[in-house]
Amino acid sequence: GSGQYLGVSLLQLGAALSQVAFMTLLLNFRHIFYGLSMLEKFQTIHGLRKFYMIFSLTDETYALLTSARVPPHMRPADFYFAIAVLDHSYWILGSVIGSVAGALLKFDTTGVDFAMTALFVVIAVGQWKENPRHLPAVIGGVCAFVSLYFIGPDNFLLPALGGITVLLLSLRGRLDAPAQETSAAKKEGDPSWH
C-alpha cells in the first residue's frame, strides 16, 4: 500500500530497516479504524479467507466494502472476498507496470504524489455521501485540526488518532443506536427508514 511510497523514500535516504518498519507502522495506524468498522461484515467470513481479508484491507478496498451493495444473487462473504482479491491483484499489477514503465520511460513525476491526497479526498467524500451519520467524520476532522493547531504539523498525527479513538469509543452506544434502529425498521418492513 502507501508503505511502498514511504519505504522507497526512506531507503533512498539511507534509513535503517527498523526506522522504515516503525514509520510504516505509524503510517498504517489508520487500518486499526478500518478493521474495527469491518468487524460486523467480516463475521460471516471464516478460515483463511478471513486472514486474507484482514491482510488485504487497503484504503481502496475499505472504500468499496463500505459503499458497494452486495448483488442479490451473491453471498456477502463471497462478494467481499472478490473485492479484496481484485483490489489486491490490481495493486500488484499496477506496481509491476509502474516499475517497468518507470525504468523504460523518463518523465517528470512532479506532482504525482498528490494522487494519494486526491484518493483520500475521494474516499472521504464517498463515505460522507453514503453514510447519513456524519459524527465520526466530524470527530476525525475536529481532532485532526485541534491536534495540528496545538502540536504542529510534524507530530500531530498520533495525538489526533488517539483523540479520535477515545471519542469514538466513548460515543459508541450513540453511534451504533441509529444503525440498529435502521436495521430493525428494515426487518419489520417499516417504510419510514428510507
Backbone hydrogen bonds, N-H to C=O, Kabsch-Sander energy under -0.5 kcal/mol:
donor,donor_aa,acceptor,acceptor_aa,energy
4,Q,1,G,-2.1
6,L,2,S,-1.7
7,G,3,G,-3.3
8,V,4,Q,-2.3
9,S,5,Y,-1.9
10,L,6,L,-2.7
11,L,7,G,-2.6
12,Q,8,V,-2.1
13,L,9,S,-1.3
14,G,11,L,-1.1
15,A,10,L,-2.6
20,V,16,A,-2.1
21,A,17,L,-2.5
22,F,18,S,-2.4
23,M,19,Q,-2.6
24,T,20,V,-2.2
25,L,21,A,-2.1
26,L,22,F,-2.2
27,L,23,M,-2.6
28,N,24,T,-2.3
29,F,26,L,-1.2
30,R,27,L,-0.6
31,H,28,N,-1.9
32,I,29,F,-1.9
33,F,29,F,-0.5
33,F,30,R,-0.7
34,Y,30,R,-1.7
35,G,31,H,-2.9
36,L,32,I,-2.4
37,S,33,F,-2.0
38,M,34,Y,-0.8
38,M,35,G,-0.9
39,L,36,L,-0.9
42,F,38,M,-2.6
43,Q,39,L,-0.5
43,Q,40,E,-0.9
44,T,41,K,-0.8
45,I,42,F,-1.4
49,R,46,H,-0.8
50,K,47,G,-0.7
51,F,47,G,-1.2
52,Y,48,L,-2.3
53,M,49,R,-2.6
54,I,50,K,-2.1
55,F,51,F,-2.3
56,S,52,Y,-2.7
57,L,54,I,-1.0
58,T,56,S,-1.8
62,Y,58,T,-2.7
63,A,59,D,-2.3
64,L,60,E,-2.1
65,L,61,T,-3.0
66,T,62,Y,-2.0
67,S,63,A,-0.9
68,A,64,L,-3.0
74,M,71,P,-2.0
79,F,75,R,-2.2
80,Y,76,P,-2.8
81,F,77,A,-2.1
82,A,78,D,-2.3
83,I,79,F,-2.1
84,A,80,Y,-2.2
85,V,81,F,-2.6
86,L,82,A,-2.6
87,D,83,I,-2.8
88,H,84,A,-2.4
89,S,85,V,-2.5
90,Y,86,L,-2.5
91,W,87,D,-2.2
92,I,88,H,-2.2
93,L,89,S,-2.7
94,G,90,Y,-2.8
95,S,91,W,-2.3
96,V,92,I,-2.4
97,I,93,L,-2.7
98,G,94,G,-2.6
99,S,95,S,-2.4
100,V,96,V,-2.6
101,A,97,I,-3.0
102,G,98,G,-2.5
103,A,99,S,-1.6
104,L,100,V,-1.8
105,L,101,A,-3.2
107,F,105,L,-0.6
112,V,109,T,-2.2
114,F,111,G,-1.4
115,A,112,V,-2.2
116,M,113,D,-0.9
117,T,113,D,-0.6
118,A,114,F,-2.6
119,L,115,A,-2.3
120,F,116,M,-2.2
121,V,117,T,-2.1
122,V,118,A,-2.5
123,I,119,L,-2.5
124,A,120,F,-2.6
125,V,121,V,-2.7
126,G,122,V,-2.4
127,Q,123,I,-2.4
128,W,124,A,-2.4
129,K,125,V,-2.3
130,E,126,G,-2.2
131,N,127,Q,-2.4
134,H,132,P,-0.9
138,V,134,H,-2.4
139,I,135,L,-2.9
140,G,136,P,-2.3
141,G,137,A,-2.5
142,V,138,V,-2.9
143,C,139,I,-2.6
144,A,140,G,-2.1
145,F,141,G,-2.4
146,V,142,V,-2.8
147,S,143,C,-2.4
148,L,144,A,-2.5
149,Y,145,F,-2.5
150,F,146,V,-2.5
151,I,147,S,-2.7
152,G,147,S,-0.8
152,G,148,L,-1.1
155,N,152,G,-0.7
156,F,152,G,-0.6
160,A,156,F,-2.1
161,L,157,L,-2.7
162,G,158,L,-2.6
163,G,159,P,-2.6
164,I,160,A,-2.5
165,T,161,L,-2.4
166,V,162,G,-2.4
167,L,163,G,-2.5
168,L,164,I,-2.8
169,L,165,T,-2.5
170,S,166,V,-2.3
171,L,167,L,-1.8
172,R,169,L,-0.9
175,L,171,L,-2.5
176,D,172,R,-2.8
177,A,173,G,-1.5
179,A,175,L,-0.6
180,Q,176,D,-2.1
181,E,177,A,-2.4
182,T,178,P,-2.5
183,S,179,A,-2.3
184,A,180,Q,-2.3
185,A,181,E,-2.4
186,K,182,T,-2.2
187,K,183,S,-2.0
188,E,184,A,-2.1
189,G,185,A,-0.6
189,G,186,K,-0.9
190,D,185,A,-2.3
193,W,190,D,-1.2
194,H,191,P,-1.2
